Amino acid sequence: MPCIFRRFFLTCLALAASLQAREGQRPGEESAAYRYGVEVEMVSLFATVQDRGGRLVTGLGQQDFLLYDNGVRQDISQFSREYAPLSVMILLDTSGSMYGAKLEHAKRSLLQFLKRLNRGDEAALVGFQARPRLLQPFTRDLELVRRRVRQLEGAGSTALYDAILYALDQSGASSNRRRALLLLSDGINTYGKAELSETVARLRRSGVELFAIGMESEEPEELLHRSITRAVLGSLTESAGGEAFVVRRSEELARVCAMISQRMHSQYTFAYYPPKAEDARWRTIRLETRIPDLKVIPSKTGYFPFKQAP
């Protein structure tokens, strides 16, 4: 079986398993590995609001939102339009397929992205090929991050899922309460131990947003590859409360990075006291507006009511 068709088959199986985990699995089953610990006292989340054209909607008030916990409406205890400092971890695919113009465009776009971060924001950098590497821990000295970005070169395979799980582990070292991942890759997962379903489940639980940029090939024979990329990135970002963007030409990266920066810096903050939990099963969060035709993209879609016991 040719390599690309084998990868397509395996990835389709992974996508099916991911959808089954999100749609067919009972919420309590995902929490089987969790032991009862301290009950969550307050749930906080962030959200972006867009109109039908995808434009950001700012200036809404607390009264414009409705929040539901497991389908039951809750009072919003805290609400703010003020900017909350951000910790963003950049995940850059430096595999062999990124070598040359793609990687150079990616690096230039990320340098501009870093310039748009606000005072109080911090950034970290992970490069991934056959395995992920922390190239720069979280820092508010963004010149350190920019310096590491400029040094990157492309070679090797693409361990996409391993890189995301690694970044989630590293995100605990951030200083800010609001955390996000920015992923930039041109391919599907071709290496590593992690599976798509495992990665989706971890993102779902983490409360860390994922913004992903997929770089497609313009070659007709890459049509299969492109469909996989779109499906995988969509599955990952939907589970994490972020967005996926796909570009055909690497020259488009700068525009998309600027768009993501604007979204990251235009979020509402919410917090509420959840109802008393009777068990440790996953509880869903739904956030919507009273205003028709507006889309709310929350940073999390649910939570476990008990923190994992040590």
Secondary structure, DSSP 8 states (H G I E B T S, - for coil): --HHHHHHHHHHHHHHHHHIIIIIS-HHHHTTT----SB---EEEEEEEE-TTS-B-----GGGEEEEETTEEE---EEE-S---EEEEEEEE-SGGGTTHHHHHHHHHHHHHHHT--TT-EEEEEEESSSEEEEEEEES-HHHHHHHHHT----S---HHHHHHHHHHHGGG-SSSEEEEEEEESS---SSS--HHHHHHHHHHH--EEEEEEE----GGGHHHHHHHHHHHHHHHHHHT-EEEEESSGGGHHHHHHHHHHHHTS-EEEEE-----SS---EEEEEEESSTT-EEEES-SEE-SB----
